Amino acid sequence: VFALAHHQLPIFSSYLNAPYGVNLTWNTTIPALAIPFLPLTAAFGGLVTYNVLVILAVAATAWSGYLACYHFTKHRTASILGGALYGFSPYMIAQANGHLTLLLLFFPPLLAIWLDETFVRQRHTWWRLGLLGGMLGSLQIMMSEEIFLTSTICAVIVLGTLAGLFRGTISSK
């Protein structure tokens, strides 16, 4: 925002690593959050926006952990505890100190729910689940490619293992 407002290249900044500057394409961007929070950044600055995003990321991560626990157990108290453990774990507290892209961990629990709905329960149409999975994945890619890739690799390994273990019981509808 600052670079565009001052007619400078948005991919290079001499405000970091002064006086030499730094190529900003080497840094992680979060366009899915940067664009909607642009008014907050313009009004109050990057530090306020970062603090708001950290709080929202921790809350969203805990909430998605709760949703996944409730999806699989249907036990409200256990789900609240599971969501709290997932959202307020030592990992989350450590990443809140400067790694917002690694703090946005609401994708893995939502991916687990999506995989269960797609491959096990199959209560919705294929195109609806495909659209939902594509939107979920696209959103995660625009926030943290690392989390998306790690979650996808884990999902492929789990699905492959389950398909191998239960190959005799897999049916095609």
Stockholm file with secondary structure:
# STOCKHOLM 1.0

chainA/1-173         VFALAHHQLPIFSSYLNAPYGVNLTWNTTIPALAIPFLPLTAAFGGLVTYNVLVILAVAATAWSGYLACYHFTKHRTASILGGALYGFSPYMIAQANGHLTLLLLFFPPLLAIWLDETFVRQRHTWWRLGLLGGMLGSLQIMMSEEIFLTSTICAVIVLGTLAGLFRGTISSK
#=GR chainA/1-173 SS CHHHHTTCCTTEESSSSTTTCEEGGGSCCCHHHHTTTHHHHHHHCHHHHHHHHHHHHHHHHHHHHHHHHHHHHCCHHHHHHHHHHHHTSHHHHHHTTTCHHHHCCCHHHHHHHHHIIIIIICCSCHHHHHHHHHHHHHHHHTTCHHHHHHHHHHHHHHHHHHHHHTTTTCCCC
#=GC SS_cons         CHHHHTTCCTTEESSSSTTTCEEGGGSCCCHHHHTTTHHHHHHHCHHHHHHHHHHHHHHHHHHHHHHHHHHHHCCHHHHHHHHHHHHTSHHHHHHTTTCHHHHCCCHHHHHHHHHIIIIIICCSCHHHHHHHHHHHHHHHHTTCHHHHHHHHHHHHHHHHHHHHHTTTTCCCC
//
